[in-house]
Amino acid sequence: MPLTPFFTPNGVAVIGASATPGKLGHGVIANLIRSGYQGPIYPINPKADAILGRKAYPDVRQVPDPVDLAVIIIPAPAVPEALRACGQRGIRAAAILSGGFAEVGEEGAALQQTILDIAREYDMRLVGPNGVGVLNPHSGLNTTFIEQIPDPGDIAFLSQSGALGGALIDWAKGQHIGLSYFASLGNAADLTETDFIQALNDDPHTRVIATYIESIHNGPRFMAAARQVAPHTPIIALKTGGTAAGARAVASHTASLGGSDEAYSAAFKQSGVIRARSVQELFDTAIALAYQQPPRGPRVAVITNAGGPAAVAADALARNGLQAPEPDDATRQALRDALGDYPQLVNPIDMLGAASSPEYEAAARVLLASNAYDAILAILVPNTANDPVGVADALARAAADADKPLYACFMGDVSIREGRQRLHQHRIPVYDFPENAARAIANALRWHWVHESPPAAPEPPDLAPFQAIRAEIQRLAGEGRGYLAEADLYPLLEDVGFPLAPWTAAYTQRTAEAFTSNFPGPFAVKILSPDILHKSDIGGVMLNVPAEEVSKAYWDLQARVRRRARRAGLQGVLVQQMAGPGTEVIIGMRRDPTFGPMVMFGGGGVYVEALRDVSFRIAPFSDEQARQMLGETVAGRMLLFGARGRRPGDVDALAALIRRVAALALAIPELAEFELNPVIVHEPGQGVTVVDARAVLADRD
């Protein structure tokens, strides 16, 4: 069913309407009337004859046509009966504002499942429960109990928090930021953020989708929808909960570094969603993309009447990956012709405190016409010599026919309120401070890149080669294993093409000696124990052991570990040939509950431990995205381009190994965590060598 009835219904029934001012059910009726909704409004209240001049009905099944949206605001236990009555009446859309469902515990969750079952029985779609409703400023529909209705605009706002949504609508009204639609998703028992994103893609009123997200209900479905929508209609997401310790952080670096917040960031990046880190940034970016075309590149010219804000702007642009290049000779001469010799014709271009509206217009026209810049930022600090409204009008005249965006930063409050309002009317994005403007410009540029190079759905990898080892992993998991030791894991990895250094599990000294006679040394000697996951933490690893000393190391290592882990069961040692020279990196996987396998790449040693030099992607992903992971880390850039006279690494082999880890994770859901650490990347054409690996099995509950 299309979502049209939620935003442009032919009639609205309000179940729980009240004649008592101050009650929420009264507020919904009052808002529908005050906001100018033109369709019929049917209050449902068995104790009232009329509410605010609208005839009241005791039962929703008694209302006449047309009606195709029900707003339910009654105690939670009564909602199932009311919803069933809606289904019997033929209403196929309901916004449930009532709380008391899954958000309050198991009993509420069961009640929520009941209403969902009723909705499915009648082919009905639900918004909520535990929300504040939906509104459409263009049609006057306001089913919420929020006091203000925003101006009509072209930003759709979806919120999983009703209270935050209400506060931001009030704020948007005061800031003169118009909305196309607002939907409070609440518990999202039925319709989710993904459903609304898909529905808004082709909406003529919507140019930008802004969304506040606490959790995504189906990660892969969200990513697929966003990949389709984001290149055409920008999606900006504010995701909260990033500081929560989402990872178990006990078994691998990947788990400790790759919490749920990293999974959301990776998913947004892969699907073209622009992530905002604050409420301010969410709407700053939204108006940048709703009002003007995005910049085509990072070069920004700043015009200002104050030096301090200009310096702040220059720093903020640089921190956000933007550039503030000097004017070329032709642009500098054009500025001199327009402004005279007294302004500082560098970038930022300081026209001094008494800069007039005509000077702002002249400078903006020159810079907008220049091929040296992709965007213009005009800063105004109010004083007795200028007119903020006049400057706003001047900037609008300059930008009217330009083929690049102009942004404004009017600093202050009382003196520039009318100027800011005029800028909104002219559809010029305006910001309080230079830092806000810089972030918004950078985000607008990021969306331009999404628009120019839409994220493609990756080809699913061939998982057939992994099926044989999956059966063995399932068998080991059935034995109650929490993780796989090297002696169990290494043969399986070799069977599916992982390039391990030659190794053997030596349960006797003779086995260790025999292995060293077949390979040149030196060797690594590692403890074998089903009770020890982090071997190096207790001295369970010896490196660069010559062949003639492996026999001694066999006993010395076990004695050392025995002293430090008295209860651990020791089975012998693993002897492995030391890999050739190269760069150490780490490749890992953590299974995220929302998005599935999340793959990590990072630098080895101190890079991952101290510097968090890592990058993440959600599997599956393309070879190009695997290479992008390298470019996002210091270690990867060293391998790509070399550093301090070193040759680059075998990037082709490394990217192939990263994708093989992703395929392994997709094929074997029994793996909760998987890590190759370290991997040695050799020179181009020499491949990569896996030196150590570990796998943690998923709980079977």
Secondary structure, DSSP 8 states (H G I E B T S, - for coil): --SHHHHS-S-EEEET--SSTTSHHHHHHHHHHHTT--S-EEEE-TT-SEETTEE-BSSGGG--S---EEEE-S-GGGHHHHHHHHHHHT--EEEE----SGGG-HHHHHHHHHHHHHHHHTT-EEE-SSS--EEETTTTEE-S--S----EEEEEEEES-HHHHHHHHHHHHHHT--EEEEEE-TT-SSS-HHHHHHHHTT-TT-SEEEEEES--S-HHHHHHHHHHHTTTS-EEEEE--TTS--S--SS-HHHHH--HHHHHHHHHHHHT-EEESSHHHHHHHHHHHHHS---SSSBEEEEES-HHHHHHHHHHHHHTT-B-----HHHHHHHHHHH-SSSB-SSSEE--TT--HHHHHHHHHHHHH-TT-SEEEEEE---TT--HHHHHHHHHHHHTT-SS-EEEEE--SGGGHHHHHHHHHTT--EESSHHHHHHHHHHHHHHHHHHHS----------GGGHHHHHHHHHHHHTT-SEE-HHHHHHHHHHTT--B--EEEESSHHHHHHHHTTS-S-EEEEEE-TT-S-TGGGT-EEEEE-GGGHHHHHHHHHHHHHHH-TTS---EEEEEE---S-EEEEEEEEEETTTEEEEEEEESTHHHHTS--EEEEESS--HHHHHHHHHTSHHHHHHHH--TT-----HHHHHHHHHHHHHHHHH-TTEEEEEEEEEEE-STTS-EEE--EEEEE----
